[in-house]
Amino acid sequence: MQPINMRRMKKHQSGTITAITADGELGRRIRDMGLIPGAHVKIQGRAPLYDPVALRVMGFTLTLRNSEADFIEVEVD
């Protein structure tokens, strides 16, 4: 299946991170949060205006802005 941008994932959809396309400080910060290639993620929900997005990764809940989710590619289950 073709990887999609995490921003395009719907509520309760899950998948595996295939790539982080951010460089520099943002890329390091995303990886430090546990969002690394091979990690399984599930979208828990979204705010009323769809920003931020809450996701479940490695047993904890994390929220990301859509501007950060744009740099994460996911292969949906």
PDB file of N, H, CA, C and O in Angstrom:
ATOM      1  N   MET A   1       0.842  -1.182   0.000  1.00  0.00           N
ATOM      2  CA  MET A   1       0.000   0.000   0.000  1.00  0.00           C
ATOM      3  C   MET A   1       0.888   1.246   0.000  1.00  0.00           C
ATOM      4  O   MET A   1       1.965   1.258   0.595  1.00  0.00           O
ATOM      5  N   GLN A   2       0.418   2.281  -0.672  1.00  0.00           N
ATOM      6  H   GLN A   2      -0.458   2.271  -1.155  1.00  0.00           H
ATOM      7  CA  GLN A   2       1.144   3.546  -0.790  1.00  0.00           C
ATOM      8  C   GLN A   2       1.127   4.310   0.532  1.00  0.00           C
ATOM      9  O   GLN A   2       0.060   4.486   1.119  1.00  0.00           O
ATOM     10  N   PRO A   3       2.290   4.770   1.018  1.00  0.00           N
ATOM     11  CA  PRO A   3       2.308   5.575   2.253  1.00  0.00           C
ATOM     12  C   PRO A   3       1.556   6.894   2.057  1.00  0.00           C
ATOM     13  O   PRO A   3       1.590   7.491   0.980  1.00  0.00           O
ATOM     14  N   ILE A   4       0.878   7.335   3.119  1.00  0.00           N
ATOM     15  H   ILE A   4       0.851   6.851   3.994  1.00  0.00           H
ATOM     16  CA  ILE A   4       0.184   8.617   3.067  1.00  0.00           C
ATOM     17  C   ILE A   4       0.732   9.520   4.170  1.00  0.00           C
ATOM     18  O   ILE A   4       1.402   9.070   5.099  1.00  0.00           O
ATOM     19  N   ASN A   5       0.431  10.776   4.038  1.00  0.00           N
ATOM     20  H   ASN A   5      -0.113  11.142   3.283  1.00  0.00           H
ATOM     21  CA  ASN A   5       0.809  11.765   5.024  1.00  0.00           C
ATOM     22  C   ASN A   5      -0.048  11.569   6.273  1.00  0.00           C
ATOM     23  O   ASN A   5      -1.252  11.342   6.151  1.00  0.00           O
ATOM     24  N   MET A   6       0.535  11.649   7.466  1.00  0.00           N
ATOM     25  H   MET A   6       1.513  11.834   7.564  1.00  0.00           H
ATOM     26  CA  MET A   6      -0.222  11.446   8.701  1.00  0.00           C
ATOM     27  C   MET A   6      -1.395  12.425   8.817  1.00  0.00           C
ATOM     28  O   MET A   6      -2.418  12.092   9.416  1.00  0.00           O
ATOM     29  N   ARG A   7      -1.258  13.599   8.264  1.00  0.00           N
ATOM     30  H   ARG A   7      -0.427  13.869   7.778  1.00  0.00           H
ATOM     31  CA  ARG A   7      -2.331  14.598   8.314  1.00  0.00           C
ATOM     32  C   ARG A   7      -3.602  14.080   7.647  1.00  0.00           C
ATOM     33  O   ARG A   7      -4.700  14.485   8.027  1.00  0.00           O
ATOM     34  N   ARG A   8      -3.474  13.195   6.664  1.00  0.00           N
ATOM     35  H   ARG A   8      -2.582  12.866   6.356  1.00  0.00           H
ATOM     36  CA  ARG A   8      -4.627  12.682   5.921  1.00  0.00           C
ATOM     37  C   ARG A   8      -5.307  11.494   6.591  1.00  0.00           C
ATOM     38  O   ARG A   8      -6.359  11.051   6.130  1.00  0.00           O
ATOM     39  N   MET A   9      -4.733  10.975   7.662  1.00  0.00           N
ATOM     40  H   MET A   9      -3.879  11.336   8.037  1.00  0.00           H
ATOM     41  CA  MET A   9      -5.336   9.831   8.345  1.00  0.00           C
ATOM     42  C   MET A   9      -6.608  10.242   9.075  1.00  0.00           C
ATOM     43  O   MET A   9      -6.720  11.361   9.575  1.00  0.00           O
ATOM     44  N   LYS A  10      -7.553   9.330   9.128  1.00  0.00           N
ATOM     45  H   LYS A  10      -7.463   8.421   8.722  1.00  0.00           H
ATOM     46  CA  LYS A  10      -8.831   9.587   9.781  1.00  0.00           C
ATOM     47  C   LYS A  10      -8.830   9.053  11.210  1.00  0.00           C
ATOM     48  O   LYS A  10      -7.963   8.266  11.589  1.00  0.00           O
ATOM     49  N   LYS A  11      -9.803   9.487  11.991  1.00  0.00           N
ATOM     50  H   LYS A  11     -10.508  10.127  11.684  1.00  0.00           H
ATOM     51  CA  LYS A  11      -9.942   9.053  13.377  1.00  0.00           C
ATOM     52  C   LYS A  11     -10.072   7.527  13.430  1.00  0.00           C
ATOM     53  O   LYS A  11     -10.782   6.939  12.614  1.00  0.00           O
ATOM     54  N   HIS A  12      -9.402   6.895  14.371  1.00  0.00           N
ATOM     55  H   HIS A  12      -8.825   7.373  15.034  1.00  0.00           H
ATOM     56  CA  HIS A  12      -9.359   5.447  14.608  1.00  0.00           C
ATOM     57  C   HIS A  12      -8.600   4.675  13.529  1.00  0.00           C
ATOM     58  O   HIS A  12      -8.605   3.444  13.551  1.00  0.00           O
ATOM     59  N   GLN A  13      -7.957   5.350  12.599  1.00  0.00           N
ATOM     60  H   GLN A  13      -7.953   6.350  12.581  1.00  0.00           H
ATOM     61  CA  GLN A  13      -7.152   4.678  11.590  1.00  0.00           C
ATOM     62  C   GLN A  13      -5.761   4.421  12.174  1.00  0.00           C
ATOM     63  O   GLN A  13      -5.252   5.231  12.950  1.00  0.00           O
ATOM     64  N   SER A  14      -5.158   3.315  11.808  1.00  0.00           N
ATOM     65  H   SER A  14      -5.571   2.658  11.178  1.00  0.00           H
ATOM     66  CA  SER A  14      -3.833   2.998  12.331  1.00  0.00           C
ATOM     67  C   SER A  14      -2.900   2.615  11.189  1.00  0.00           C
ATOM     68  O   SER A  14      -3.333   2.319  10.076  1.00  0.00           O
ATOM     69  N   GLY A  15      -1.619   2.630  11.496  1.00  0.00           N
ATOM     70  H   GLY A  15      -1.267   2.871  12.400  1.00  0.00           H
ATOM     71  CA  GLY A  15      -0.631   2.293  10.489  1.00  0.00           C
ATOM     72  C   GLY A  15       0.768   2.293  11.074  1.00  0.00           C
ATOM     73  O   GLY A  15       0.958   2.460  12.279  1.00  0.00           O
ATOM     74  N   THR A  16       1.744   2.103  10.199  1.00  0.00           N
ATOM     75  H   THR A  16       1.590   1.968   9.220  1.00  0.00           H
ATOM     76  CA  THR A  16       3.146   2.050  10.586  1.00  0.00           C
ATOM     77  C   THR A  16       3.886   3.192   9.909  1.00  0.00           C
ATOM     78  O   THR A  16       3.747   3.413   8.707  1.00  0.00           O
ATOM     79  N   ILE A  17       4.671   3.911  10.695  1.00  0.00           N
ATOM     80  H   ILE A  17       4.784   3.730  11.672  1.00  0.00           H
ATOM     81  CA  ILE A  17       5.457   5.020  10.142  1.00  0.00           C
ATOM     82  C   ILE A  17       6.511   4.452   9.208  1.00  0.00           C
ATOM     83  O   ILE A  17       7.241   3.526   9.563  1.00  0.00           O
ATOM     84  N   THR A  18       6.581   5.021   8.003  1.00  0.00           N
ATOM     85  H   THR A  18       5.988   5.772   7.715  1.00  0.00           H
ATOM     86  CA  THR A  18       7.575   4.566   7.029  1.00  0.00           C
ATOM     87  C   THR A  18       8.722   5.554   6.883  1.00  0.00           C
ATOM     88  O   THR A  18       9.843   5.148   6.575  1.00  0.00           O
ATOM     89  N   ALA A  19       8.467   6.853   7.099  1.00  0.00           N
ATOM     90  H   ALA A  19       7.557   7.183   7.350  1.00  0.00           H
ATOM     91  CA  ALA A  19       9.530   7.853   6.936  1.00  0.00           C
ATOM     92  C   ALA A  19       9.195   9.137   7.669  1.00  0.00           C
ATOM     93  O   ALA A  19       8.030   9.496   7.841  1.00  0.00           O
ATOM     94  N   ILE A  20      10.246   9.819   8.094  1.00  0.00           N
ATOM     95  H   ILE A  20      11.193   9.528   7.954  1.00  0.00           H
ATOM     96  CA  ILE A  20      10.157  11.169   8.647  1.00  0.00           C
ATOM     97  C   ILE A  20      10.902  12.053   7.662  1.00  0.00           C
ATOM     98  O   ILE A  20      12.107  11.881   7.474  1.00  0.00           O
ATOM     99  N   THR A  21      10.219  12.989   7.034  1.00  0.00           N
ATOM    100  H   THR A  21       9.240  13.128   7.187  1.00  0.00           H
ATOM    101  CA  THR A  21      10.834  13.798   5.990  1.00  0.00           C
ATOM    102  C   THR A  21      11.365  15.138   6.490  1.00  0.00           C
ATOM    103  O   THR A  21      11.946  15.893   5.710  1.00  0.00           O
ATOM    104  N   ALA A  22      11.181  15.448   7.762  1.00  0.00           N
ATOM    105  H   ALA A  22      10.709  14.835   8.396  1.00  0.00           H
ATOM    106  CA  ALA A  22      11.674  16.711   8.318  1.00  0.00           C
ATOM    107  C   ALA A  22      13.172  16.610   8.595  1.00  0.00           C
ATOM    108  O   ALA A  22      13.671  15.566   9.014  1.00  0.00           O
ATOM    109  N   ASP A  23      13.868  17.698   8.357  1.00  0.00           N
ATOM    110  H   ASP A  23      13.463  18.546   8.016  1.00  0.00           H
ATOM    111  CA  ASP A  23      15.296  17.770   8.648  1.00  0.00           C
ATOM    112  C   ASP A  23      15.528  18.689   9.838  1.00  0.00           C
ATOM    113  O   ASP A  23      14.608  19.356  10.311  1.00  0.00           O
ATOM    114  N   GLY A  24      16.739  18.715  10.305  1.00  0.00           N
ATOM    115  H   GLY A  24      17.486  18.173   9.921  1.00  0.00           H
ATOM    116  CA  GLY A  24      17.142  19.667  11.326  1.00  0.00           C
ATOM    117  C   GLY A  24      16.452  19.461  12.663  1.00  0.00           C
ATOM    118  O   GLY A  24      16.155  18.338  13.070  1.00  0.00           O
ATOM    119  N   GLU A  25      16.206  20.581  13.334  1.00  0.00           N
ATOM    120  H   GLU A  25      16.448  21.494  13.003  1.00  0.00           H
ATOM    121  CA  GLU A  25      15.644  20.570  14.685  1.00  0.00           C
ATOM    122  C   GLU A  25      14.265  19.914  14.729  1.00  0.00           C
ATOM    123  O   GLU A  25      13.985  19.148  15.650  1.00  0.00           O
ATOM    124  N   LEU A  26      13.400  20.197  13.755  1.00  0.00           N
ATOM    125  H   LEU A  26      13.628  20.819  13.006  1.00  0.00           H
ATOM    126  CA  LEU A  26      12.054  19.604  13.747  1.00  0.00           C
ATOM    127  C   LEU A  26      12.124  18.094  13.589  1.00  0.00           C
ATOM    128  O   LEU A  26      11.423  17.365  14.291  1.00  0.00           O
ATOM    129  N   GLY A  27      12.960  17.619  12.677  1.00  0.00           N
ATOM    130  H   GLY A  27      13.529  18.211  12.108  1.00  0.00           H
ATOM    131  CA  GLY A  27      13.113  16.177  12.491  1.00  0.00           C
ATOM    132  C   GLY A  27      13.607  15.490  13.750  1.00  0.00           C
ATOM    133  O   GLY A  27      13.125  14.412  14.100  1.00  0.00           O
ATOM    134  N   ARG A  28      14.562  16.102  14.434  1.00  0.00           N
ATOM    135  H   ARG A  28      14.953  16.977  14.150  1.00  0.00           H
ATOM    136  CA  ARG A  28      15.081  15.532  15.672  1.00  0.00           C
ATOM    137  C   ARG A  28      14.011  15.512  16.754  1.00  0.00           C
ATOM    138  O   ARG A  28      13.882  14.533  17.488  1.00  0.00           O
ATOM    139  N   ARG A  29      13.235  16.603  16.852  1.00  0.00           N
ATOM    140  H   ARG A  29      13.340  17.399  16.256  1.00  0.00           H
ATOM    141  CA  ARG A  29      12.178  16.675  17.859  1.00  0.00           C
ATOM    142  C   ARG A  29      11.106  15.617  17.619  1.00  0.00           C
ATOM    143  O   ARG A  29      10.630  14.994  18.568  1.00  0.00           O
ATOM    144  N   ILE A  30      10.724  15.407  16.365  1.00  0.00           N
ATOM    145  H   ILE A  30      11.111  15.912  15.594  1.00  0.00           H
ATOM    146  CA  ILE A  30       9.727  14.385  16.032  1.00  0.00           C
ATOM    147  C   ILE A  30      10.246  13.004  16.426  1.00  0.00           C
ATOM    148  O   ILE A  30       9.511  12.214  17.018  1.00  0.00           O
ATOM    149  N   ARG A  31      11.487  12.712  16.107  1.00  0.00           N
ATOM    150  H   ARG A  31      12.084  13.353  15.626  1.00  0.00           H
ATOM    151  CA  ARG A  31      12.078  11.408  16.447  1.00  0.00           C
ATOM    152  C   ARG A  31      12.223  11.236  17.966  1.00  0.00           C
ATOM    153  O   ARG A  31      12.038  10.137  18.487  1.00  0.00           O
ATOM    154  N   ASP A  32      12.549  12.310  18.664  1.00  0.00           N
ATOM    155  H   ASP A  32      12.700  13.204  18.241  1.00  0.00           H
ATOM    156  CA  ASP A  32      12.674  12.247  20.122  1.00  0.00           C
ATOM    157  C   ASP A  32      11.352  11.901  20.800  1.00  0.00           C
ATOM    158  O   ASP A  32      11.348  11.355  21.903  1.00  0.00           O
ATOM    159  N   MET A  33      10.237  12.212  20.154  1.00  0.00           N
ATOM    160  H   MET A  33      10.240  12.655  19.258  1.00  0.00           H
ATOM    161  CA  MET A  33       8.919  11.893  20.715  1.00  0.00           C
ATOM    162  C   MET A  33       8.545  10.434  20.493  1.00  0.00           C
ATOM    163  O   MET A  33       7.474  10.005  20.922  1.00  0.00           O
ATOM    164  N   GLY A  34       9.403   9.664  19.832  1.00  0.00           N
ATOM    165  H   GLY A  34      10.273  10.013  19.484  1.00  0.00           H
ATOM    166  CA  GLY A  34       9.127   8.255  19.591  1.00  0.00           C
ATOM    167  C   GLY A  34       8.505   7.979  18.236  1.00  0.00           C
ATOM    168  O   GLY A  34       8.129   6.845  17.942  1.00  0.00           O
ATOM    169  N   LEU A  35       8.395   9.000  17.416  1.00  0.00           N
ATOM    170  H   LEU A  35       8.700   9.922  17.655  1.00  0.00           H
ATOM    171  CA  LEU A  35       7.829   8.828  16.079  1.00  0.00           C
ATOM    172  C   LEU A  35       8.968   8.499  15.120  1.00  0.00           C
ATOM    173  O   LEU A  35       9.546   9.382  14.486  1.00  0.00           O
ATOM    174  N   ILE A  36       9.272   7.213  15.032  1.00  0.00           N
ATOM    175  H   ILE A  36       8.803   6.496  15.548  1.00  0.00           H
ATOM    176  CA  ILE A  36      10.385   6.742  14.216  1.00  0.00           C
ATOM    177  C   ILE A  36       9.868   5.709  13.212  1.00  0.00           C
ATOM    178  O   ILE A  36       8.843   5.073  13.457  1.00  0.00           O
ATOM    179  N   PRO A  37      10.561   5.536  12.090  1.00  0.00           N
ATOM    180  CA  PRO A  37      10.137   4.515  11.127  1.00  0.00           C
ATOM    181  C   PRO A  37      10.012   3.149  11.799  1.00  0.00           C
ATOM    182  O   PRO A  37      10.894   2.728  12.548  1.00  0.00           O
ATOM    183  N   GLY A  38       8.919   2.477  11.523  1.00  0.00           N
ATOM    184  H   GLY A  38       8.203   2.819  10.914  1.00  0.00           H
ATOM    185  CA  GLY A  38       8.640   1.169  12.104  1.00  0.00           C
ATOM    186  C   GLY A  38       7.686   1.226  13.289  1.00  0.00           C
ATOM    187  O   GLY A  38       7.142   0.197  13.690  1.00  0.00           O
ATOM    188  N   ALA A  39       7.476   2.410  13.855  1.00  0.00           N
ATOM    189  H   ALA A  39       7.919   3.245  13.529  1.00  0.00           H
ATOM    190  CA  ALA A  39       6.569   2.545  15.003  1.00  0.00           C
ATOM    191  C   ALA A  39       5.117   2.471  14.538  1.00  0.00           C
ATOM    192  O   ALA A  39       4.757   3.045  13.510  1.00  0.00           O
ATOM    193  N   HIS A  40       4.292   1.764  15.299  1.00  0.00           N
ATOM    194  H   HIS A  40       4.584   1.298  16.134  1.00  0.00           H
ATOM    195  CA  HIS A  40       2.869   1.641  14.998  1.00  0.00           C
ATOM    196  C   HIS A  40       2.113   2.790  15.667  1.00  0.00           C
ATOM    197  O   HIS A  40       2.296   3.044  16.858  1.00  0.00           O
ATOM    198  N   VAL A  41       1.265   3.483  14.907  1.00  0.00           N
ATOM    199  H   VAL A  41       1.116   3.277  13.940  1.00  0.00           H
ATOM    200  CA  VAL A  41       0.502   4.614  15.442  1.00  0.00           C
ATOM    201  C   VAL A  41      -0.986   4.430  15.154  1.00  0.00           C
ATOM    202  O   VAL A  41      -1.371   3.779  14.183  1.00  0.00           O
ATOM    203  N   LYS A  42      -1.806   5.013  16.012  1.00  0.00           N
ATOM    204  H   LYS A  42      -1.493   5.543  16.800  1.00  0.00           H
ATOM    205  CA  LYS A  42      -3.256   5.009  15.812  1.00  0.00           C
ATOM    206  C   LYS A  42      -3.775   6.407  16.119  1.00  0.00           C
ATOM    207  O   LYS A  42      -3.422   6.994  17.142  1.00  0.00           O
ATOM    208  N   ILE A  43      -4.602   6.931  15.246  1.00  0.00           N
ATOM    209  H   ILE A  43      -4.889   6.454  14.415  1.00  0.00           H
ATOM    210  CA  ILE A  43      -5.189   8.250  15.447  1.00  0.00           C
ATOM    211  C   ILE A  43      -6.313   8.119  16.470  1.00  0.00           C
ATOM    212  O   ILE A  43      -7.289   7.406  16.233  1.00  0.00           O
ATOM    213  N   GLN A  44      -6.181   8.799  17.601  1.00  0.00           N
ATOM    214  H   GLN A  44      -5.389   9.377  17.794  1.00  0.00           H
ATOM    215  CA  GLN A  44      -7.190   8.756  18.670  1.00  0.00           C
ATOM    216  C   GLN A  44      -8.315   9.748  18.409  1.00  0.00           C
ATOM    217  O   GLN A  44      -9.478   9.453  18.687  1.00  0.00           O
ATOM    218  N   GLY A  45      -7.985  10.906  17.883  1.00  0.00           N
ATOM    219  H   GLY A  45      -7.041  11.146  17.657  1.00  0.00           H
ATOM    220  CA  GLY A  45      -9.004  11.916  17.635  1.00  0.00           C
ATOM    221  C   GLY A  45      -8.386  13.201  17.134  1.00  0.00           C
ATOM    222  O   GLY A  45      -7.167  13.337  17.030  1.00  0.00           O
ATOM    223  N   ARG A  46      -9.259  14.134  16.829  1.00  0.00           N
ATOM    224  H   ARG A  46     -10.250  14.024  16.914  1.00  0.00           H
ATOM    225  CA  ARG A  46      -8.829  15.437  16.338  1.00  0.00           C
ATOM    226  C   ARG A  46      -9.623  16.520  17.038  1.00  0.00           C
ATOM    227  O   ARG A  46     -10.756  16.300  17.465  1.00  0.00           O
ATOM    228  N   ALA A  47      -9.023  17.684  17.151  1.00  0.00           N
ATOM    229  H   ALA A  47      -8.103  17.863  16.804  1.00  0.00           H
ATOM    230  CA  ALA A  47      -9.715  18.836  17.715  1.00  0.00           C
ATOM    231  C   ALA A  47     -10.837  19.260  16.761  1.00  0.00           C
ATOM    232  O   ALA A  47     -10.829  18.859  15.597  1.00  0.00           O
ATOM    233  N   PRO A  48     -11.797  20.060  17.227  1.00  0.00           N
ATOM    234  CA  PRO A  48     -12.925  20.453  16.369  1.00  0.00           C
ATOM    235  C   PRO A  48     -12.524  21.064  15.020  1.00  0.00           C
ATOM    236  O   PRO A  48     -13.225  20.865  14.028  1.00  0.00           O
ATOM    237  N   LEU A  49     -11.428  21.791  14.967  1.00  0.00           N
ATOM    238  H   LEU A  49     -10.859  21.952  15.773  1.00  0.00           H
ATOM    239  CA  LEU A  49     -10.974  22.364  13.692  1.00  0.00           C
ATOM    240  C   LEU A  49      -9.869  21.523  13.051  1.00  0.00           C
ATOM    241  O   LEU A  49      -9.130  22.011  12.195  1.00  0.00           O
ATOM    242  N   TYR A  50      -9.756  20.247  13.471  1.00  0.00           N
ATOM    243  H   TYR A  50     -10.356  19.851  14.166  1.00  0.00           H
ATOM    244  CA  TYR A  50      -8.819  19.244  12.950  1.00  0.00           C
ATOM    245  C   TYR A  50      -7.358  19.517  13.275  1.00  0.00           C
ATOM    246  O   TYR A  50      -6.479  18.866  12.711  1.00  0.00           O
ATOM    247  N   ASP A  51      -7.077  20.451  14.159  1.00  0.00           N
ATOM    248  H   ASP A  51      -7.792  20.979  14.617  1.00  0.00           H
ATOM    249  CA  ASP A  51      -5.702  20.723  14.560  1.00  0.00           C
ATOM    250  C   ASP A  51      -5.684  21.055  16.035  1.00  0.00           C
ATOM    251  O   ASP A  51      -6.314  22.043  16.413  1.00  0.00           O
ATOM    252  N   PRO A  52      -5.017  20.317  16.896  1.00  0.00           N
ATOM    253  CA  PRO A  52      -4.052  19.250  16.641  1.00  0.00           C
ATOM    254  C   PRO A  52      -4.712  17.879  16.516  1.00  0.00           C
ATOM    255  O   PRO A  52      -5.926  17.727  16.648  1.00  0.00           O
ATOM    256  N   VAL A  53      -3.867  16.900  16.258  1.00  0.00           N
ATOM    257  H   VAL A  53      -2.881  17.024  16.151  1.00  0.00           H
ATOM    258  CA  VAL A  53      -4.301  15.515  16.158  1.00  0.00           C
ATOM    259  C   VAL A  53      -3.726  14.748  17.354  1.00  0.00           C
ATOM    260  O   VAL A  53      -2.559  14.924  17.706  1.00  0.00           O
ATOM    261  N   ALA A  54      -4.545  13.903  17.972  1.00  0.00           N
ATOM    262  H   ALA A  54      -5.493  13.760  17.686  1.00  0.00           H
ATOM    263  CA  ALA A  54      -4.085  13.058  19.083  1.00  0.00           C
ATOM    264  C   ALA A  54      -3.838  11.660  18.530  1.00  0.00           C
ATOM    265  O   ALA A  54      -4.682  11.100  17.829  1.00  0.00           O
ATOM    266  N   LEU A  55      -2.679  11.106  18.850  1.00  0.00           N
ATOM    267  H   LEU A  55      -1.994  11.560  19.420  1.00  0.00           H
ATOM    268  CA  LEU A  55      -2.365   9.773  18.360  1.00  0.00           C
ATOM    269  C   LEU A  55      -1.764   8.939  19.470  1.00  0.00           C
ATOM    270  O   LEU A  55      -1.238   9.460  20.454  1.00  0.00           O
ATOM    271  N   ARG A  56      -1.854   7.638  19.291  1.00  0.00           N
ATOM    272  H   ARG A  56      -2.281   7.215  18.492  1.00  0.00           H
ATOM    273  CA  ARG A  56      -1.345   6.664  20.258  1.00  0.00           C
ATOM    274  C   ARG A  56      -0.116   6.016  19.636  1.00  0.00           C
ATOM    275  O   ARG A  56      -0.179   5.478  18.531  1.00  0.00           O
ATOM    276  N   VAL A  57       1.003   6.072  20.352  1.00  0.00           N
ATOM    277  H   VAL A  57       1.055   6.509  21.250  1.00  0.00           H
ATOM    278  CA  VAL A  57       2.245   5.472  19.869  1.00  0.00           C
ATOM    279  C   VAL A  57       3.015   4.932  21.069  1.00  0.00           C
ATOM    280  O   VAL A  57       3.165   5.629  22.072  1.00  0.00           O
ATOM    281  N   MET A  58       3.497   3.714  20.976  1.00  0.00           N
ATOM    282  H   MET A  58       3.375   3.147  20.161  1.00  0.00           H
ATOM    283  CA  MET A  58       4.299   3.056  22.018  1.00  0.00           C
ATOM    284  C   MET A  58       3.682   3.167  23.410  1.00  0.00           C
ATOM    285  O   MET A  58       4.397   3.371  24.391  1.00  0.00           O
ATOM    286  N   GLY A  59       2.366   3.036  23.500  1.00  0.00           N
ATOM    287  H   GLY A  59       1.784   2.870  22.704  1.00  0.00           H
ATOM    288  CA  GLY A  59       1.695   2.996  24.788  1.00  0.00           C
ATOM    289  C   GLY A  59       1.360   4.337  25.407  1.00  0.00           C
ATOM    290  O   GLY A  59       0.878   4.378  26.539  1.00  0.00           O
ATOM    291  N   PHE A  60       1.594   5.425  24.712  1.00  0.00           N
ATOM    292  H   PHE A  60       1.985   5.391  23.792  1.00  0.00           H
ATOM    293  CA  PHE A  60       1.215   6.727  25.257  1.00  0.00           C
ATOM    294  C   PHE A  60       0.503   7.560  24.208  1.00  0.00           C
ATOM    295  O   PHE A  60       0.597   7.290  23.011  1.00  0.00           O
ATOM    296  N   THR A  61      -0.212   8.579  24.673  1.00  0.00           N
ATOM    297  H   THR A  61      -0.288   8.798  25.646  1.00  0.00           H
ATOM    298  CA  THR A  61      -0.945   9.478  23.775  1.00  0.00           C
ATOM    299  C   THR A  61      -0.124  10.741  23.567  1.00  0.00           C
ATOM    300  O   THR A  61       0.435  11.304  24.508  1.00  0.00           O
ATOM    301  N   LEU A  62      -0.065  11.165  22.326  1.00  0.00           N
ATOM    302  H   LEU A  62      -0.519  10.707  21.561  1.00  0.00           H
ATOM    303  CA  LEU A  62       0.738  12.306  21.921  1.00  0.00           C
ATOM    304  C   LEU A  62      -0.118  13.203  21.035  1.00  0.00           C
ATOM    305  O   LEU A  62      -0.914  12.703  20.241  1.00  0.00           O
ATOM    306  N   THR A  63       0.030  14.502  21.155  1.00  0.00           N
ATOM    307  H   THR A  63       0.677  14.909  21.800  1.00  0.00           H
ATOM    308  CA  THR A  63      -0.670  15.412  20.241  1.00  0.00           C
ATOM    309  C   THR A  63       0.352  16.119  19.364  1.00  0.00           C
ATOM    310  O   THR A  63       1.426  16.512  19.820  1.00  0.00           O
ATOM    311  N   LEU A  64      -0.008  16.270  18.099  1.00  0.00           N
ATOM    312  H   LEU A  64      -0.880  15.951  17.729  1.00  0.00           H
ATOM    313  CA  LEU A  64       0.840  16.938  17.120  1.00  0.00           C
ATOM    314  C   LEU A  64       0.041  17.978  16.367  1.00  0.00           C
ATOM    315  O   LEU A  64      -1.152  17.800  16.123  1.00  0.00           O
ATOM    316  N   ARG A  65       0.688  19.048  16.006  1.00  0.00           N
ATOM    317  H   ARG A  65       1.657  19.193  16.205  1.00  0.00           H
ATOM    318  CA  ARG A  65       0.072  20.006  15.092  1.00  0.00           C
ATOM    319  C   ARG A  65       0.097  19.407  13.690  1.00  0.00           C
ATOM    320  O   ARG A  65       0.954  18.582  13.377  1.00  0.00           O
ATOM    321  N   ASN A  66      -0.838  19.821  12.856  1.00  0.00           N
ATOM    322  H   ASN A  66      -1.534  20.492  13.110  1.00  0.00           H
ATOM    323  CA  ASN A  66      -0.858  19.325  11.483  1.00  0.00           C
ATOM    324  C   ASN A  66       0.414  19.707  10.737  1.00  0.00           C
ATOM    325  O   ASN A  66       0.869  18.966   9.866  1.00  0.00           O
ATOM    326  N   SER A  67       0.987  20.854  11.071  1.00  0.00           N
ATOM    327  H   SER A  67       0.617  21.456  11.778  1.00  0.00           H
ATOM    328  CA  SER A  67       2.231  21.267  10.412  1.00  0.00           C
ATOM    329  C   SER A  67       3.367  20.291  10.722  1.00  0.00           C
ATOM    330  O   SER A  67       4.289  20.150   9.918  1.00  0.00           O
ATOM    331  N   GLU A  68       3.316  19.617  11.870  1.00  0.00           N
ATOM    332  H   GLU A  68       2.567  19.732  12.523  1.00  0.00           H
ATOM    333  CA  GLU A  68       4.312  18.594  12.206  1.00  0.00           C
ATOM    334  C   GLU A  68       3.937  17.250  11.572  1.00  0.00           C
ATOM    335  O   GLU A  68       4.809  16.513  11.113  1.00  0.00           O
ATOM    336  N   ALA A  69       2.654  16.939  11.550  1.00  0.00           N
ATOM    337  H   ALA A  69       1.945  17.538  11.923  1.00  0.00           H
ATOM    338  CA  ALA A  69       2.184  15.671  10.969  1.00  0.00           C
ATOM    339  C   ALA A  69       2.443  15.610   9.467  1.00  0.00           C
ATOM    340  O   ALA A  69       2.503  14.521   8.895  1.00  0.00           O
ATOM    341  N   ASP A  70       2.597  16.767   8.822  1.00  0.00           N
ATOM    342  H   ASP A  70       2.549  17.651   9.286  1.00  0.00           H
ATOM    343  CA  ASP A  70       2.896  16.802   7.390  1.00  0.00           C
ATOM    344  C   ASP A  70       4.205  16.105   7.040  1.00  0.00           C
ATOM    345  O   ASP A  70       4.379  15.652   5.909  1.00  0.00           O
ATOM    346  N   PHE A  71       5.120  16.014   7.991  1.00  0.00           N
ATOM    347  H   PHE A  71       4.978  16.382   8.910  1.00  0.00           H
ATOM    348  CA  PHE A  71       6.443  15.449   7.736  1.00  0.00           C
ATOM    349  C   PHE A  71       6.540  13.960   8.061  1.00  0.00           C
ATOM    350  O   PHE A  71       7.631  13.391   8.021  1.00  0.00           O
ATOM    351  N   ILE A  72       5.404  13.321   8.385  1.00  0.00           N
ATOM    352  H   ILE A  72       4.519  13.784   8.417  1.00  0.00           H
ATOM    353  CA  ILE A  72       5.408  11.915   8.779  1.00  0.00           C
ATOM    354  C   ILE A  72       4.610  11.110   7.758  1.00  0.00           C
ATOM    355  O   ILE A  72       3.429  11.374   7.535  1.00  0.00           O
ATOM    356  N   GLU A  73       5.262  10.127   7.143  1.00  0.00           N
ATOM    357  H   GLU A  73       6.221   9.913   7.325  1.00  0.00           H
ATOM    358  CA  GLU A  73       4.585   9.256   6.185  1.00  0.00           C
ATOM    359  C   GLU A  73       4.231   7.942   6.859  1.00  0.00           C
ATOM    360  O   GLU A  73       5.044   7.357   7.575  1.00  0.00           O
ATOM    361  N   VAL A  74       2.999   7.481   6.621  1.00  0.00           N
ATOM    362  H   VAL A  74       2.338   7.955   6.039  1.00  0.00           H
ATOM    363  CA  VAL A  74       2.477   6.285   7.293  1.00  0.00           C
ATOM    364  C   VAL A  74       1.882   5.329   6.267  1.00  0.00           C
ATOM    365  O   VAL A  74       1.177   5.748   5.349  1.00  0.00           O
ATOM    366  N   GLU A  75       2.171   4.051   6.430  1.00  0.00           N
ATOM    367  H   GLU A  75       2.744   3.710   7.175  1.00  0.00           H
ATOM    368  CA  GLU A  75       1.513   3.014   5.632  1.00  0.00           C
ATOM    369  C   GLU A  75       0.334   2.530   6.458  1.00  0.00           C
ATOM    370  O   GLU A  75       0.513   1.914   7.508  1.00  0.00           O
ATOM    371  N   VAL A  76      -0.873   2.811   5.981  1.00  0.00           N
ATOM    372  H   VAL A  76      -1.019   3.312   5.128  1.00  0.00           H
ATOM    373  CA  VAL A  76      -2.097   2.525   6.713  1.00  0.00           C
ATOM    374  C   VAL A  76      -2.394   1.033   6.690  1.00  0.00           C
ATOM    375  O   VAL A  76      -2.207   0.369   5.671  1.00  0.00           O
ATOM    376  N   ASP A  77      -2.869   0.503   7.844  1.00  0.00           N
ATOM    377  H   ASP A  77      -3.021   1.043   8.672  1.00  0.00           H
ATOM    378  CA  ASP A  77      -3.250  -0.917   7.960  1.00  0.00           C
ATOM    379  C   ASP A  77      -4.499  -1.213   7.162  1.00  0.00           C
ATOM    380  O   ASP A  77      -4.964  -2.352   7.143  1.00  0.00           O
TER     381      ASP A  77
END
